[in-house]
Amino acid sequence: MKLITRILLFVLLTAMVGCKMVYFDQPQPRDGKSLSSFPKKFRSTWKYELNTLTISKSSIVQSGFDITKIPLSTIDSSSSYVKSEKTIYSFEGEHLSYKGYYEVVGDTLFIQKPRENQEYCLNNSVVLKKVGKYFILNILEDNGMWQVVHIEKLDNNDILLKLLNNEKLLESVAKDKLIAITPPDHVNSSKKSRDYYYAGDLLQIDIEALIEAGAFSDTLINLSQNNQWVLPMVSDK
């Protein structure tokens, strides 16, 4: 899959490689009620691998770590690095630049540096819609098309983010509700597109039917409150 480049995108980076995506030319469903805030049941802190997502009333904040792996022999033989007991720096010109905390595992040095927090607010490019008892998150991608995600809270308090499966979409929706369109040239550099692009005119009843038919079957990610936070470097052992 291509990377979702706006929201959740941060968490979605490694989860979406290798599959075909479904895009729409506008948020779906067109008659769904747009919400100005996330329901209370979604508001909490959720963890996925190296990332932490905090869903608040009207935004999602992502924090996490960048992990750099360097052969220990490179560090030991280079005068460009300076180590203290727990942190490491490198020379950039005449100045020392902080690289992060480090840990040595075998013959590799793992450097862990926190990323700058990223905040994504509900606005014209991130649209949350209520569809009956369901919630649909629409995300405007850099290609000018919309990703449609079913966001679901489970009984165990986990949150699932699920994407449409194209085959099940076509099986469940009347043909006049979808018109295949040609993707923008700048995201279709190959002769055969990897993804599916539609001019969509779906209604709430269509989205409900898709959910209940299992068309949102490509689970993108499972956000859990129950996972214990493990230092990324330690988890790489």
N, C-alpha and C positions, 0 to 999 in steps of 0.2 A: 504494500500500500504506500501511497504517498504520505508525507507527514502532514498532520493537521497543524497549521502554522499560526493559529490564533490562540484559542483557549485550550486548555488541557494539553495542549500541544506539547508542551514540556514533558508531561507524563507520557504522552503518546509516542514519543520519539522512536523508541525501540520496538514498540508493540505493533507498528503498522507497516512493517516492511514485507513486501511479497504478495499482497492481496490487491484486488481491484476495488476501487472506491466508487460510490454512487454520489453524484453531485446534482444539485438543483439550481435553477436560475433565480430562485427566491425562497424565503423561509416557508416551511411547510408546517401544518396545513394553512392555507390562506385565510380560512375563517376561524383559526384558533385564537384564543385570547392570549395576548402578549402580557407577561407578568413583569412587574418592576422590581420584584424581589424573589429570592429563592424561598420556598416553603421551609418552615422551621425544621422539618425532619431531615433536610439536607445540610443544615448548618452545623459544621463540626470540622475537625481536622482529620484528614484521611491520608494514609501512607501507601506509597507504592515504590518499592525498590529504593532508589536513592532520593526520592522526591517526597515532599510533604505538601499537600493541598489543603488550604483552609477555605472552606465555603462559608461566607458570611451572608448578610442580608442581601447585598446587591453585587457581590464580586467574588472572584476566586483568586486567591493569592498562592503562588507557587514558590517554594523554596527547596533547596537541595544542594547537592555537592557535585563539583567536577572532580573526577579522579584521573590522575596522570600516572602512568606506569613507566618507570625508567630503570634499565638494567643497573644494578648496584655498581658494576664495574665502571660504567660510564660516569657515575657520580664520584667514585673514589679516584678515578684517573683524571678528573677535570678540575681545574682551578676556578671554573665559572660558578661553582656552587659552594655555599657556606651553610653548614648544618649546626644547629644547636641540639639540645637533647631531644626536642620534639618538633621543631619547625625547621624549614629549609628556605633559603634565599638563593637567588641567582643574580649575577652581575649583568646589568643591561647598560652597556657603556661603562661609565665610572660609578653608577649608582646600583645599590642593592635593591632588588625587587622581591617582595614577599611571595612565595610560591604556595605555602600552606603547611598544614601539619603532615608529618610523614610517618610511615611505619615500614619496616623492612620485613618482607616475607620471602624466605628462601634467598634467591639471588636477585630479587626485584625490590625496588623502592617504590612504594605507593604514596602519592601526594594527594591529600584531600583538602580542597579549598571550597568554602561555601560560595554558592552562586548568589548574585544580587537578586533579591525578591522581585517577582513579576506579578503585577496585578491586572486582572481582566474584569472589567465591569460590564453589567448588562447595559447594552446601548444599541446603536444601529447596526453593529457588526456581530453582536452576541445577543441572540433573541431566545428567551425561554417562553414556551407556550404550554398552556394547560389544555389537554385534550381528554375530556371526561375525567377519569381517575388517573390518567397518565400525564407524563411531562416529557416534552420534546425540546431539546436544546439545539438551536440552529447557529452554526458558526460560519461566518464569512471568511473564506480562504483567500490567500494571496492571488489565486487564479480568477477571482471575481465570482466564484461559484460558492454555493452553500452546502456545507456538510450537515446532515440531519442525524442527531444522536438521541436515542431513547435513554433517559436517565431514570434508573429504578432503585428504590431503597428496599433492601431485603429484610426479612424478619430478624436476621442475625446482625442487623445494622450496617452490613456492607452496602456499598453502592456499586451498581453495574452500569457501565456505559456501553451501549450496544448500537451497532451500525446495521444498515440495511444490506441484505443479501440480494444482489440484482436478480437472480433467477426467481427467488421467492417473491420479489417485488412485482415482476412481470406476471407471475402466476396469479397474484391476488388483486391487482389493480386493473380496472378496465382500460383498454388501449387509448381511449380518448382522454384519459387523465394524464397521459405521459406522451411527450413528443421528444424523440431523441434529437439532440442538437450536437453540432460540431464544437469541440472544446476550443478555447482560445489557442492561437498558434504558439504562444510562448510556453504553454504547458503540454504541447503536443508535438514535440520535436521529432518523434518517430512517425513512420507511415501508419502504424497501427497503434491507436490509443490504448493505454493500459486500463483506463477507467471508463465509467459510464456517466454521461451528461444528459440531463433532462430539463425541458421546460415543463415544470410541474404545476398542476392545478388540483392538488389533493385537498380534500375536505377533512374535517375532523372524523367523520364516519369512515373515511378511507384509512386514516392513520390508525384508528382503533381496530379496524379489520386487519391491517398489516401486523399490528402487535399481537393480536389474538391468534393470527395464523402462523406466528413465529417467523415473520419476515425479518424482524430485527434479530437476526440469529448470529451475527458476527460480533462476539463479545470482544470489545476493544480492551477493556481494563476492568479490574475488580479493585475498588478502593476499600481498604479495610481499616476499621478503628481498632481491631484486635491485635494486629501485628505489633510485636515489640520492636522498637527502633534499635537497629544494629548498626554500629559504625561501618560505613561502606568498606573501608579498608579491611576490617576484620572479616566481613562477609566474603571477601575475595580470596580468603585463605583456602 
